[in-house]
């Protein structure tokens, strides 16, 4: 199916992009590929970048040239006619979030242009920039719901790693701007330079979604699939817009399959037996995020504790674990899996600060009774309060009183 999409025009356009990346004469390249450039479609853009990834290019190599490529393709992409789904659909809300983001960025631009002191600008800008961090939820919904479902539709959507890398670049840049705003030695020229880069990157991503990602997605999913994505998205925030409500009837329908499965039998072992509902309650009550990746590197299961540390959506089930992490982390993920598979290691441990919490992340190799590698268990835990423990507590004490 995908091989048929690698048309001569796609291969020609891939050569054009390679020429730009090699910094060949832009005008001469354009004239050479003018006919193909003026007819490029959103679907072909995905195929072009997929082809480049297949040739060995890394997302980080492509990113510096991405905006130039999209600008060259802009006229054709902007003229492409597509039918967006309903405003109340998953994609509709993503687009509404983008509009709200652009409005927030315009507010920041107005502050930058004001004839006020640098100190006053810092005072006004800092809360606005911190507020932009809420937009991370928009990226997470794409990464954990839309991306995996697109990958199941077409092989070429493995190229979504490029957009994920752009998410990471924006989040890093936003942190840098906030950190610089908080400094006493902040200068207006450097601040303006950082803000310009951030605004350009965030607005540019909105443009890439509207010109490429959303038109393609709108043509691949049926109304029922958009509805399923919308149900999954309700576990996330909706930055800068009102979070949609859903009826108990709709939630019950979404859970019907899980409930019917839970009534099908017991899990029996030498240490006792549990039905599926009890298993789900136990796993989801543990203060842990648990994800199971099988020996084929496919995500097979994750728990749903009350307070998840990292976002997960049912759309990731069956997805290759390498596509569940930002491109910058893929090498580490691969190293862990191969070390477990070969038997060199059985456990890996990390800890980091995230959202004001200390997070412990552990990876365990799973092996069957014969010692055969059967996958990886990822366990994440908020250990903020644990790290504060001292002495002993031997008497009952309710912390919520």
Secondary structure, DSSP 8 states (H G I E B T S, - for coil): --GGG--HHHHHHHHHHHHHHTT--HHHHHHHTHHHHTT--HHHHHHHHHHHHHTT--HHHHHHHHHHHHHHHHHHHHH-------TTSHHHHHHHHHHHHHHHHHHHHHHHHS---HHHHHHHHHHHHHHHGGGHHHHHHIIIIIHHHHHHH-GGGGGHHHHHHHHHHHHHHHHHHHHHHT-TT--HHHHHHHHHHHHHHHHHHHHHIIIIIHHHHHHH--HHHHHHHHHHHTTS--TTS------HHHHHHHHHHHHHHHTS-EEEETTEEEEHHHHHHHHHHSSSEEEEEETTSBEEEE---SS-SS---GGGTT-BGGGGS-GGGHHHHHHHHHHHHHTS-SEEEEEEEETTEEEEEEEEEEE-TT--EEEEEEEEEE-TTGGG--S---S---TT-
